[in-house]
Amino acid sequence: MKGLILRKKTGFKNTSLNPIVIRDFRGKMFYSSEGLRPVKSFNLPEGNYFVQSGSFSELSRPVAFNKIPLPPPERKLENPDKYSIIFDVNPNKCTINWTFKTITFDLSLLELTIPELFFILYHEYGHTLYKTEKYADAYSCNRMLEKGFNPSQIGKCQITSLSEFQVERKNFVVNKLINNAYRI
């Protein structure tokens, strides 16, 4: 596998239209176009990667995707962008402690993929503006698009990180991604 270090969100063109498979710095799956219609272009966020398969070249700018439309905020809590992130025993997947300015992921989540972790993190950020779970999910999707994740990654990690009891939320986000996240 070939290493790839990105200092910023970067767009790429698939030069062969064959599937692209990219792993994160831990060797875990990060991005795969396997099973999708031939992907012509895609983004990667800043980070360190290993290219398992595929042929692609850097674009002059990232691929732009439309965000999911959101309703007006339901509330306004402090922005947790600067809070410390830790992994510890947590009865929930992830919790923001506003007093101590920490975000705590449960230890069981250490094995998740980076896109799944970001989906959960940004969902918690979404609760600074929305009480409604599906809107916190949509907020998370939009933050992930801004960071450089692709709609297919976001849809997949949203499906895998939510329980089987969250079918309505899964359908809401995946349908919004399919209908709204086409390229600008």
C-alpha positions as CSV (number, residue, x, y, z in Angstrom):
1,M,0.0,0.0,0.0
2,K,1.1,3.5,-0.8
3,G,1.1,6.2,1.8
4,L,-0.8,9.5,1.3
5,I,-0.4,12.5,3.5
6,L,-2.9,15.4,3.1
7,R,-2.5,18.8,4.9
8,K,-5.9,20.0,3.9
9,K,-9.3,18.8,2.4
10,T,-8.4,17.7,-1.1
11,G,-10.4,16.7,-4.2
12,F,-9.4,13.9,-6.5
13,K,-10.3,12.6,-10.0
14,N,-10.6,8.8,-10.4
15,T,-8.3,8.3,-13.5
16,S,-9.3,4.7,-14.2
17,L,-12.9,4.6,-13.0
18,N,-11.9,1.4,-11.1
19,P,-12.8,1.2,-7.4
20,I,-10.8,3.3,-5.0
21,V,-10.0,1.8,-1.6
22,I,-8.3,3.9,1.0
23,R,-7.4,3.0,4.6
24,D,-6.7,5.3,7.5
25,F,-3.5,5.5,9.5
26,R,-4.6,2.5,11.6
27,G,-5.2,0.4,8.5
28,K,-9.0,0.5,9.0
29,M,-11.3,1.2,6.0
30,F,-11.6,4.9,5.4
31,Y,-13.1,5.3,1.9
32,S,-14.2,2.7,-0.7
33,S,-16.0,3.2,-3.9
34,E,-16.5,-0.6,-4.3
35,G,-20.1,-1.4,-5.0
36,L,-20.9,2.1,-6.2
37,R,-21.4,3.3,-9.7
38,P,-18.0,4.4,-11.1
39,V,-17.0,7.3,-9.0
40,K,-15.5,10.1,-11.1
41,S,-14.3,12.3,-8.3
42,F,-14.1,12.3,-4.5
43,N,-12.7,14.2,-1.5
44,L,-10.4,13.2,1.4
45,P,-10.1,15.3,4.6
46,E,-6.8,16.3,6.0
47,G,-5.0,13.2,7.3
48,N,-2.7,10.3,6.8
49,Y,-3.9,7.4,4.6
50,F,-2.8,4.3,2.8
51,V,-4.0,3.7,-0.8
52,Q,-5.0,0.0,-1.1
53,S,-6.3,0.2,-4.7
54,G,-7.3,2.6,-7.4
55,S,-5.7,5.3,-9.5
56,F,-6.4,9.0,-9.0
57,S,-5.0,12.4,-9.4
58,E,-5.4,15.6,-7.3
59,L,-7.9,18.2,-8.5
60,S,-7.2,21.9,-8.2
61,R,-10.0,22.2,-5.5
62,P,-12.2,19.9,-3.5
63,V,-15.4,18.5,-5.0
64,A,-18.3,20.6,-3.8
65,F,-21.4,18.8,-2.6
66,N,-24.7,20.4,-1.6
67,K,-25.5,20.3,2.1
68,I,-28.8,19.0,3.6
69,P,-31.2,21.8,4.2
70,L,-31.9,22.4,7.9
71,P,-34.7,24.2,9.7
72,P,-34.0,27.2,11.9
73,P,-32.1,26.2,15.1
74,E,-34.3,25.0,18.0
75,R,-31.9,26.3,20.6
76,K,-28.4,27.8,21.0
77,L,-25.9,26.2,23.3
78,E,-22.1,26.8,23.6
79,N,-20.0,25.7,20.6
80,P,-18.0,22.6,21.7
81,D,-15.4,22.8,18.9
82,K,-12.6,23.6,21.4
83,Y,-13.6,21.0,24.0
84,S,-11.2,18.1,24.9
85,I,-12.1,14.7,23.4
86,I,-11.5,11.6,25.5
87,F,-12.4,7.9,25.5
88,D,-13.6,6.5,28.8
89,V,-16.4,4.4,30.2
90,N,-19.6,6.1,29.2
91,P,-23.2,4.7,29.4
92,N,-23.9,6.6,26.1
93,K,-21.9,6.5,22.9
94,C,-20.8,10.0,23.3
95,T,-21.6,12.8,25.8
96,I,-20.7,16.5,26.0
97,N,-20.0,17.7,29.5
98,W,-20.6,21.5,29.4
99,T,-19.2,22.1,32.8
100,F,-15.8,20.5,32.2
101,K,-15.8,21.3,28.5
102,T,-15.1,17.6,27.5
103,I,-16.6,15.2,25.0
104,T,-16.4,11.6,26.1
105,F,-16.7,8.7,23.7
106,D,-17.3,5.3,25.2
107,L,-14.3,3.0,25.1
108,S,-16.3,0.5,23.0
109,L,-16.1,3.0,20.1
110,L,-12.3,2.9,19.7
111,E,-12.8,0.2,17.1
112,L,-15.1,2.3,14.9
113,T,-13.9,3.8,11.6
114,I,-12.9,7.5,11.5
115,P,-16.1,8.4,9.5
116,E,-18.3,6.7,12.1
117,L,-16.5,8.6,14.9
118,F,-16.9,11.9,13.2
119,F,-20.6,11.2,12.5
120,I,-21.1,10.6,16.2
121,L,-19.0,13.6,17.3
122,Y,-20.7,16.0,14.9
123,H,-24.1,14.6,15.9
124,E,-23.3,15.7,19.4
125,Y,-22.3,19.1,18.1
126,G,-25.7,19.2,16.3
127,H,-27.4,19.1,19.6
128,T,-26.1,22.6,20.4
129,L,-28.6,23.7,17.8
130,Y,-31.2,20.9,17.6
131,K,-33.1,18.8,20.1
132,T,-34.6,16.7,17.3
133,E,-32.4,13.7,16.6
134,K,-32.8,13.6,12.9
135,Y,-31.8,17.3,12.6
136,A,-28.7,16.6,14.7
137,D,-27.9,13.8,12.3
138,A,-28.3,16.1,9.3
139,Y,-26.1,18.7,11.0
140,S,-23.5,16.0,11.4
141,C,-23.7,15.2,7.7
142,N,-23.2,18.8,6.7
143,R,-20.1,19.2,9.0
144,M,-18.7,16.0,7.5
145,L,-19.2,17.3,4.0
146,E,-17.4,20.5,5.0
147,K,-14.5,18.5,6.4
148,G,-14.0,16.5,3.2
149,F,-16.0,13.3,3.7
150,N,-18.1,12.1,0.7
151,P,-21.9,11.5,0.7
152,S,-21.4,7.7,0.3
153,Q,-19.1,7.6,3.4
154,I,-21.6,9.7,5.4
155,G,-24.6,7.6,4.5
156,K,-22.7,4.3,5.3
157,C,-21.4,5.5,8.7
158,Q,-24.8,6.9,9.7
159,I,-26.4,3.5,8.9
160,T,-23.7,1.5,10.7
161,S,-23.4,3.8,13.8
162,L,-27.1,3.9,14.6
163,S,-29.0,1.0,16.0
164,E,-31.5,-1.1,14.1
165,F,-34.3,0.8,16.0
166,Q,-33.4,4.0,14.3
167,V,-34.8,3.2,10.9
168,E,-36.7,6.5,10.5
169,R,-33.5,8.5,11.2
170,K,-31.5,6.4,8.9
171,N,-34.0,6.8,6.1
172,F,-34.3,10.5,6.7
173,V,-30.5,11.2,6.3
174,V,-29.9,8.7,3.5
175,N,-32.8,10.1,1.5
176,K,-31.6,13.7,2.1
177,L,-28.0,12.8,1.1
178,I,-29.3,11.1,-2.1
179,N,-31.6,14.0,-3.0
180,N,-29.4,16.9,-1.9
181,A,-25.8,16.1,-1.8
182,Y,-25.2,16.0,-5.6
183,R,-22.3,18.1,-6.8
184,I,-22.8,21.8,-7.0
